[in-house]
Amino acid sequence: MFQLLLAIIYLAFISLGLPDSLLGSAWPTMYQEFSVPVSYAGGLSMIIAAGTIISSPQSDRLTKSFGTGKVTAARCPTQATVGK
């Protein structure tokens, strides 16, 4: 049980940093694929920041409704697919 909890905690912390790190490493390829200027990375970074600001107050409500485990389990795969 301890190892499962440790794995969930590890995935939760890793998924928190995925949007920012994936933007930095993937943007050189992405902007060419989408045929947009390099400067669009700033706008995309602002969208990610705004999403974080909007979702942060909602986390308490979701955790109370569904429980910590379900919220964490639902969030980790979502974050992992954003960068793919």
Backbone as XML, in Angstrom:
<?xml version="1.0"?>
<chain id="A" units="angstrom">
  <residue number="1" name="MET">
    <atom name="N" x="0.827" y="-1.194" z="0.000"/>
    <atom name="CA" x="0.000" y="0.000" z="0.000"/>
    <atom name="C" x="0.874" y="1.263" z="0.000"/>
  </residue>
  <residue number="2" name="PHE">
    <atom name="N" x="1.962" y="1.202" z="0.760"/>
    <atom name="CA" x="2.857" y="2.350" z="0.831"/>
    <atom name="C" x="3.454" y="2.668" z="-0.532"/>
  </residue>
  <residue number="3" name="GLN">
    <atom name="N" x="3.824" y="1.644" z="-1.281"/>
    <atom name="CA" x="4.432" y="1.853" z="-2.600"/>
    <atom name="C" x="3.419" y="2.439" z="-3.583"/>
  </residue>
  <residue number="4" name="LEU">
    <atom name="N" x="2.169" y="2.034" z="-3.478"/>
    <atom name="CA" x="1.128" y="2.593" z="-4.340"/>
    <atom name="C" x="0.934" y="4.077" z="-4.042"/>
  </residue>
  <residue number="5" name="LEU">
    <atom name="N" x="0.883" y="4.414" z="-2.767"/>
    <atom name="CA" x="0.737" y="5.817" z="-2.373"/>
    <atom name="C" x="1.932" y="6.635" z="-2.844"/>
  </residue>
  <residue number="6" name="LEU">
    <atom name="N" x="3.116" y="6.086" z="-2.701"/>
    <atom name="CA" x="4.315" y="6.778" z="-3.155"/>
    <atom name="C" x="4.288" y="7.003" z="-4.672"/>
  </residue>
  <residue number="7" name="ALA">
    <atom name="N" x="3.811" y="6.018" z="-5.414"/>
    <atom name="CA" x="3.702" y="6.159" z="-6.876"/>
    <atom name="C" x="2.697" y="7.244" z="-7.252"/>
  </residue>
  <residue number="8" name="ILE">
    <atom name="N" x="1.568" y="7.308" z="-6.553"/>
    <atom name="CA" x="0.552" y="8.333" z="-6.835"/>
    <atom name="C" x="1.104" y="9.726" z="-6.528"/>
  </residue>
  <residue number="9" name="ILE">
    <atom name="N" x="1.801" y="9.850" z="-5.409"/>
    <atom name="CA" x="2.399" y="11.143" z="-5.054"/>
    <atom name="C" x="3.433" y="11.554" z="-6.103"/>
  </residue>
  <residue number="10" name="TYR">
    <atom name="N" x="4.258" y="10.606" z="-6.518"/>
    <atom name="CA" x="5.271" y="10.885" z="-7.534"/>
    <atom name="C" x="4.623" y="11.366" z="-8.829"/>
  </residue>
  <residue number="11" name="LEU">
    <atom name="N" x="3.603" y="10.672" z="-9.290"/>
    <atom name="CA" x="2.916" y="11.074" z="-10.525"/>
    <atom name="C" x="2.258" y="12.433" z="-10.391"/>
  </residue>
  <residue number="12" name="ALA">
    <atom name="N" x="1.698" y="12.721" z="-9.225"/>
    <atom name="CA" x="1.043" y="14.014" z="-9.012"/>
    <atom name="C" x="2.051" y="15.157" z="-9.120"/>
  </residue>
  <residue number="13" name="PHE">
    <atom name="N" x="3.207" y="15.015" z="-8.497"/>
    <atom name="CA" x="4.194" y="16.084" z="-8.550"/>
    <atom name="C" x="4.802" y="16.222" z="-9.943"/>
  </residue>
  <residue number="14" name="ILE">
    <atom name="N" x="5.024" y="15.123" z="-10.621"/>
    <atom name="CA" x="5.559" y="15.190" z="-11.979"/>
    <atom name="C" x="4.551" y="15.865" z="-12.904"/>
  </residue>
  <residue number="15" name="SER">
    <atom name="N" x="3.271" y="15.527" z="-12.763"/>
    <atom name="CA" x="2.266" y="16.087" z="-13.667"/>
    <atom name="C" x="2.066" y="17.581" z="-13.458"/>
  </residue>
  <residue number="16" name="LEU">
    <atom name="N" x="2.401" y="18.095" z="-12.285"/>
    <atom name="CA" x="2.261" y="19.534" z="-12.055"/>
    <atom name="C" x="3.186" y="20.348" z="-12.950"/>
  </residue>
  <residue number="17" name="GLY">
    <atom name="N" x="4.356" y="19.822" z="-13.247"/>
    <atom name="CA" x="5.324" y="20.556" z="-14.045"/>
    <atom name="C" x="5.290" y="20.229" z="-15.519"/>
  </residue>
  <residue number="18" name="LEU">
    <atom name="N" x="4.468" y="19.304" z="-15.936"/>
    <atom name="CA" x="4.467" y="18.892" z="-17.337"/>
    <atom name="C" x="4.126" y="19.998" z="-18.331"/>
  </residue>
  <residue number="19" name="PRO">
    <atom name="N" x="3.080" y="20.788" z="-18.120"/>
    <atom name="CA" x="2.755" y="21.780" z="-19.151"/>
    <atom name="C" x="3.895" y="22.753" z="-19.448"/>
  </residue>
  <residue number="20" name="ASP">
    <atom name="N" x="4.548" y="23.251" z="-18.407"/>
    <atom name="CA" x="5.629" y="24.215" z="-18.609"/>
    <atom name="C" x="6.847" y="23.576" z="-19.262"/>
  </residue>
  <residue number="21" name="SER">
    <atom name="N" x="7.236" y="22.419" z="-18.777"/>
    <atom name="CA" x="8.435" y="21.788" z="-19.332"/>
    <atom name="C" x="8.201" y="21.276" z="-20.748"/>
  </residue>
  <residue number="22" name="LEU">
    <atom name="N" x="7.014" y="20.771" z="-21.030"/>
    <atom name="CA" x="6.736" y="20.297" z="-22.386"/>
    <atom name="C" x="6.666" y="21.449" z="-23.379"/>
  </residue>
  <residue number="23" name="LEU">
    <atom name="N" x="6.180" y="22.580" z="-22.928"/>
    <atom name="CA" x="6.153" y="23.736" z="-23.819"/>
    <atom name="C" x="7.569" y="24.143" z="-24.200"/>
  </residue>
  <residue number="24" name="GLY">
    <atom name="N" x="8.465" y="24.143" z="-23.231"/>
    <atom name="CA" x="9.839" y="24.537" z="-23.508"/>
    <atom name="C" x="10.574" y="23.573" z="-24.422"/>
  </residue>
  <residue number="25" name="SER">
    <atom name="N" x="10.338" y="22.295" z="-24.248"/>
    <atom name="CA" x="11.065" y="21.313" z="-25.054"/>
    <atom name="C" x="10.374" y="20.994" z="-26.373"/>
  </residue>
  <residue number="26" name="ALA">
    <atom name="N" x="9.078" y="21.144" z="-26.437"/>
    <atom name="CA" x="8.353" y="20.764" z="-27.651"/>
    <atom name="C" x="8.067" y="21.940" z="-28.588"/>
  </residue>
  <residue number="27" name="TRP">
    <atom name="N" x="8.128" y="23.153" z="-28.095"/>
    <atom name="CA" x="7.742" y="24.296" z="-28.917"/>
    <atom name="C" x="8.577" y="24.457" z="-30.191"/>
  </residue>
  <residue number="28" name="PRO">
    <atom name="N" x="9.884" y="24.195" z="-30.172"/>
    <atom name="CA" x="10.645" y="24.335" z="-31.419"/>
    <atom name="C" x="10.105" y="23.466" z="-32.565"/>
  </residue>
  <residue number="29" name="THR">
    <atom name="N" x="9.531" y="22.338" z="-32.242"/>
    <atom name="CA" x="8.922" y="21.497" z="-33.273"/>
    <atom name="C" x="7.473" y="21.892" z="-33.531"/>
  </residue>
  <residue number="30" name="MET">
    <atom name="N" x="6.767" y="22.254" z="-32.471"/>
    <atom name="CA" x="5.335" y="22.549" z="-32.600"/>
    <atom name="C" x="5.061" y="23.774" z="-33.463"/>
  </residue>
  <residue number="31" name="TYR">
    <atom name="N" x="5.830" y="24.844" z="-33.266"/>
    <atom name="CA" x="5.509" y="26.062" z="-34.006"/>
    <atom name="C" x="5.692" y="25.867" z="-35.514"/>
  </residue>
  <residue number="32" name="GLN">
    <atom name="N" x="6.627" y="25.008" z="-35.901"/>
    <atom name="CA" x="6.801" y="24.726" z="-37.327"/>
    <atom name="C" x="5.637" y="23.907" z="-37.871"/>
  </residue>
  <residue number="33" name="GLU">
    <atom name="N" x="5.167" y="22.947" z="-37.077"/>
    <atom name="CA" x="4.044" y="22.108" z="-37.503"/>
    <atom name="C" x="2.766" y="22.930" z="-37.658"/>
  </residue>
  <residue number="34" name="PHE">
    <atom name="N" x="2.565" y="23.902" z="-36.757"/>
    <atom name="CA" x="1.355" y="24.726" z="-36.801"/>
    <atom name="C" x="1.508" y="25.967" z="-37.675"/>
  </residue>
  <residue number="35" name="SER">
    <atom name="N" x="2.692" y="26.192" z="-38.211"/>
    <atom name="CA" x="2.981" y="27.355" z="-39.058"/>
    <atom name="C" x="2.628" y="28.669" z="-38.355"/>
  </residue>
  <residue number="36" name="VAL">
    <atom name="N" x="3.104" y="28.822" z="-37.134"/>
    <atom name="CA" x="2.881" y="30.046" z="-36.367"/>
    <atom name="C" x="4.234" y="30.607" z="-35.947"/>
  </residue>
  <residue number="37" name="PRO">
    <atom name="N" x="4.311" y="31.896" z="-35.603"/>
    <atom name="CA" x="5.572" y="32.485" z="-35.158"/>
    <atom name="C" x="6.030" y="31.906" z="-33.815"/>
  </residue>
  <residue number="38" name="VAL">
    <atom name="N" x="7.319" y="31.992" z="-33.557"/>
    <atom name="CA" x="7.886" y="31.517" z="-32.295"/>
    <atom name="C" x="7.295" y="32.283" z="-31.123"/>
  </residue>
  <residue number="39" name="SER">
    <atom name="N" x="6.933" y="33.536" z="-31.339"/>
    <atom name="CA" x="6.422" y="34.378" z="-30.259"/>
    <atom name="C" x="5.084" y="33.893" z="-29.694"/>
  </residue>
  <residue number="40" name="TYR">
    <atom name="N" x="4.399" y="33.004" z="-30.377"/>
    <atom name="CA" x="3.140" y="32.463" z="-29.859"/>
    <atom name="C" x="3.357" y="31.636" z="-28.589"/>
  </residue>
  <residue number="41" name="ALA">
    <atom name="N" x="4.592" y="31.232" z="-28.319"/>
    <atom name="CA" x="4.891" y="30.476" z="-27.099"/>
    <atom name="C" x="4.528" y="31.299" z="-25.859"/>
  </residue>
  <residue number="42" name="GLY">
    <atom name="N" x="4.707" y="32.606" z="-25.930"/>
    <atom name="CA" x="4.339" y="33.464" z="-24.803"/>
    <atom name="C" x="2.850" y="33.437" z="-24.537"/>
  </residue>
  <residue number="43" name="GLY">
    <atom name="N" x="2.061" y="33.517" z="-25.597"/>
    <atom name="CA" x="0.605" y="33.444" z="-25.442"/>
    <atom name="C" x="0.153" y="32.100" z="-24.904"/>
  </residue>
  <residue number="44" name="LEU">
    <atom name="N" x="0.778" y="31.056" z="-25.402"/>
    <atom name="CA" x="0.442" y="29.720" z="-24.924"/>
    <atom name="C" x="0.818" y="29.564" z="-23.456"/>
  </residue>
  <residue number="45" name="SER">
    <atom name="N" x="1.945" y="30.128" z="-23.064"/>
    <atom name="CA" x="2.351" y="30.087" z="-21.664"/>
    <atom name="C" x="1.366" y="30.855" z="-20.786"/>
  </residue>
  <residue number="46" name="MET">
    <atom name="N" x="0.849" y="31.965" z="-21.280"/>
    <atom name="CA" x="-0.149" y="32.729" z="-20.526"/>
    <atom name="C" x="-1.459" y="31.959" z="-20.390"/>
  </residue>
  <residue number="47" name="ILE">
    <atom name="N" x="-1.840" y="31.220" z="-21.419"/>
    <atom name="CA" x="-3.051" y="30.394" z="-21.347"/>
    <atom name="C" x="-2.878" y="29.304" z="-20.287"/>
  </residue>
  <residue number="48" name="ILE">
    <atom name="N" x="-1.703" y="28.689" z="-20.250"/>
    <atom name="CA" x="-1.426" y="27.674" z="-19.237"/>
    <atom name="C" x="-1.492" y="28.291" z="-17.840"/>
  </residue>
  <residue number="49" name="ALA">
    <atom name="N" x="-0.901" y="29.483" z="-17.676"/>
    <atom name="CA" x="-0.926" y="30.154" z="-16.376"/>
    <atom name="C" x="-2.353" y="30.526" z="-15.973"/>
  </residue>
  <residue number="50" name="ALA">
    <atom name="N" x="-3.142" y="31.013" z="-16.920"/>
    <atom name="CA" x="-4.533" y="31.369" z="-16.621"/>
    <atom name="C" x="-5.335" y="30.133" z="-16.232"/>
  </residue>
  <residue number="51" name="GLY">
    <atom name="N" x="-5.104" y="29.032" z="-16.920"/>
    <atom name="CA" x="-5.790" y="27.793" z="-16.572"/>
    <atom name="C" x="-5.438" y="27.333" z="-15.167"/>
  </residue>
  <residue number="52" name="THR">
    <atom name="N" x="-4.181" y="27.512" z="-14.789"/>
    <atom name="CA" x="-3.765" y="27.153" z="-13.436"/>
    <atom name="C" x="-4.442" y="28.046" z="-12.407"/>
  </residue>
  <residue number="53" name="ILE">
    <atom name="N" x="-4.512" y="29.332" z="-12.699"/>
    <atom name="CA" x="-5.144" y="30.279" z="-11.771"/>
    <atom name="C" x="-6.636" y="29.986" z="-11.636"/>
  </residue>
  <residue number="54" name="ILE">
    <atom name="N" x="-7.287" y="29.651" z="-12.717"/>
    <atom name="CA" x="-8.729" y="29.361" z="-12.678"/>
    <atom name="C" x="-9.002" y="28.032" z="-11.976"/>
  </residue>
  <residue number="55" name="SER">
    <atom name="N" x="-8.160" y="27.032" z="-12.244"/>
    <atom name="CA" x="-8.430" y="25.710" z="-11.674"/>
    <atom name="C" x="-8.041" y="25.575" z="-10.212"/>
  </residue>
  <residue number="56" name="SER">
    <atom name="N" x="-7.112" y="26.393" z="-9.738"/>
    <atom name="CA" x="-6.658" y="26.269" z="-8.355"/>
    <atom name="C" x="-7.783" y="26.454" z="-7.334"/>
  </residue>
  <residue number="57" name="PRO">
    <atom name="N" x="-8.625" y="27.475" z="-7.438"/>
    <atom name="CA" x="-9.715" y="27.602" z="-6.460"/>
    <atom name="C" x="-10.733" y="26.454" z="-6.542"/>
  </residue>
  <residue number="58" name="GLN">
    <atom name="N" x="-10.816" y="25.813" z="-7.692"/>
    <atom name="CA" x="-11.777" y="24.722" z="-7.850"/>
    <atom name="C" x="-11.290" y="23.416" z="-7.231"/>
  </residue>
  <residue number="59" name="SER">
    <atom name="N" x="-9.985" y="23.307" z="-6.975"/>
    <atom name="CA" x="-9.439" y="22.045" z="-6.485"/>
    <atom name="C" x="-9.998" y="21.672" z="-5.116"/>
  </residue>
  <residue number="60" name="ASP">
    <atom name="N" x="-10.232" y="22.639" z="-4.263"/>
    <atom name="CA" x="-10.792" y="22.346" z="-2.940"/>
    <atom name="C" x="-12.196" y="21.759" z="-3.070"/>
  </residue>
  <residue number="61" name="ARG">
    <atom name="N" x="-12.999" y="22.347" z="-3.921"/>
    <atom name="CA" x="-14.366" y="21.862" z="-4.118"/>
    <atom name="C" x="-14.366" y="20.455" z="-4.697"/>
  </residue>
  <residue number="62" name="LEU">
    <atom name="N" x="-13.509" y="20.211" z="-5.681"/>
    <atom name="CA" x="-13.436" y="18.885" z="-6.294"/>
    <atom name="C" x="-12.918" y="17.838" z="-5.313"/>
  </residue>
  <residue number="63" name="THR">
    <atom name="N" x="-11.936" y="18.202" z="-4.508"/>
    <atom name="CA" x="-11.384" y="17.262" z="-3.534"/>
    <atom name="C" x="-12.423" y="16.890" z="-2.484"/>
  </residue>
  <residue number="64" name="LYS">
    <atom name="N" x="-13.210" y="17.861" z="-2.056"/>
    <atom name="CA" x="-14.271" y="17.564" z="-1.090"/>
    <atom name="C" x="-15.350" y="16.684" z="-1.706"/>
  </residue>
  <residue number="65" name="SER">
    <atom name="N" x="-15.646" y="16.883" z="-2.986"/>
    <atom name="CA" x="-16.706" y="16.108" z="-3.643"/>
    <atom name="C" x="-16.277" y="14.687" z="-3.975"/>
  </residue>
  <residue number="66" name="PHE">
    <atom name="N" x="-15.075" y="14.523" z="-4.530"/>
    <atom name="CA" x="-14.663" y="13.226" z="-5.057"/>
    <atom name="C" x="-13.580" y="12.521" z="-4.252"/>
  </residue>
  <residue number="67" name="GLY">
    <atom name="N" x="-12.858" y="13.237" z="-3.424"/>
    <atom name="CA" x="-11.762" y="12.641" z="-2.662"/>
    <atom name="C" x="-10.429" y="12.878" z="-3.351"/>
  </residue>
  <residue number="68" name="THR">
    <atom name="N" x="-9.380" y="12.862" z="-2.563"/>
    <atom name="CA" x="-8.043" y="13.172" z="-3.069"/>
    <atom name="C" x="-7.567" y="12.170" z="-4.109"/>
  </residue>
  <residue number="69" name="GLY">
    <atom name="N" x="-7.773" y="10.902" z="-3.863"/>
    <atom name="CA" x="-7.287" y="9.863" z="-4.783"/>
    <atom name="C" x="-7.894" y="9.962" z="-6.163"/>
  </residue>
  <residue number="70" name="LYS">
    <atom name="N" x="-9.203" y="10.177" z="-6.226"/>
    <atom name="CA" x="-9.871" y="10.255" z="-7.530"/>
    <atom name="C" x="-9.473" y="11.514" z="-8.299"/>
  </residue>
  <residue number="71" name="VAL">
    <atom name="N" x="-9.331" y="12.619" z="-7.590"/>
    <atom name="CA" x="-8.927" y="13.864" z="-8.250"/>
    <atom name="C" x="-7.509" y="13.735" z="-8.803"/>
  </residue>
  <residue number="72" name="THR">
    <atom name="N" x="-6.604" y="13.166" z="-8.007"/>
    <atom name="CA" x="-5.226" y="12.980" z="-8.453"/>
    <atom name="C" x="-5.155" y="12.020" z="-9.626"/>
  </residue>
  <residue number="73" name="ALA">
    <atom name="N" x="-5.890" y="10.924" z="-9.546"/>
    <atom name="CA" x="-5.884" y="9.936" z="-10.630"/>
    <atom name="C" x="-6.452" y="10.512" z="-11.922"/>
  </residue>
  <residue number="74" name="ALA">
    <atom name="N" x="-7.449" y="11.360" z="-11.820"/>
    <atom name="CA" x="-8.039" y="11.964" z="-13.018"/>
    <atom name="C" x="-7.138" y="13.045" z="-13.600"/>
  </residue>
  <residue number="75" name="ARG">
    <atom name="N" x="-6.396" y="13.733" z="-12.772"/>
    <atom name="CA" x="-5.562" y="14.844" z="-13.233"/>
    <atom name="C" x="-4.292" y="14.374" z="-13.917"/>
  </residue>
  <residue number="76" name="CYS">
    <atom name="N" x="-3.666" y="13.346" z="-13.403"/>
    <atom name="CA" x="-2.364" y="12.907" z="-13.947"/>
    <atom name="C" x="-2.434" y="12.471" z="-15.407"/>
  </residue>
  <residue number="77" name="PRO">
    <atom name="N" x="-3.358" y="11.594" z="-15.808"/>
    <atom name="CA" x="-3.412" y="11.221" z="-17.222"/>
    <atom name="C" x="-3.779" y="12.401" z="-18.122"/>
  </residue>
  <residue number="78" name="THR">
    <atom name="N" x="-4.592" y="13.314" z="-17.607"/>
    <atom name="CA" x="-4.971" y="14.480" z="-18.407"/>
    <atom name="C" x="-3.748" y="15.324" z="-18.711"/>
  </residue>
  <residue number="79" name="GLN">
    <atom name="N" x="-2.922" y="15.557" z="-17.720"/>
    <atom name="CA" x="-1.720" y="16.351" z="-17.934"/>
    <atom name="C" x="-0.735" y="15.658" z="-18.855"/>
  </residue>
  <residue number="80" name="ALA">
    <atom name="N" x="-0.648" y="14.352" z="-18.761"/>
    <atom name="CA" x="0.292" y="13.610" z="-19.585"/>
    <atom name="C" x="-0.095" y="13.656" z="-21.058"/>
  </residue>
  <residue number="81" name="THR">
    <atom name="N" x="-1.388" y="13.721" z="-21.363"/>
    <atom name="CA" x="-1.820" y="13.725" z="-22.756"/>
    <atom name="C" x="-1.749" y="15.109" z="-23.379"/>
  </residue>
  <residue number="82" name="VAL">
    <atom name="N" x="-1.615" y="16.163" z="-22.557"/>
    <atom name="CA" x="-1.540" y="17.516" z="-23.100"/>
    <atom name="C" x="-0.312" y="17.667" z="-23.983"/>
  </residue>
  <residue number="83" name="GLY">
    <atom name="N" x="0.794" y="17.085" z="-23.576"/>
    <atom name="CA" x="2.039" y="17.237" z="-24.316"/>
    <atom name="C" x="2.190" y="16.323" z="-25.516"/>
  </residue>
  <residue number="84" name="LYS">
    <atom name="N" x="1.292" y="15.382" z="-25.688"/>
    <atom name="CA" x="1.436" y="14.424" z="-26.798"/>
    <atom name="C" x="0.848" y="14.953" z="-28.075"/>
  </residue>
</chain>
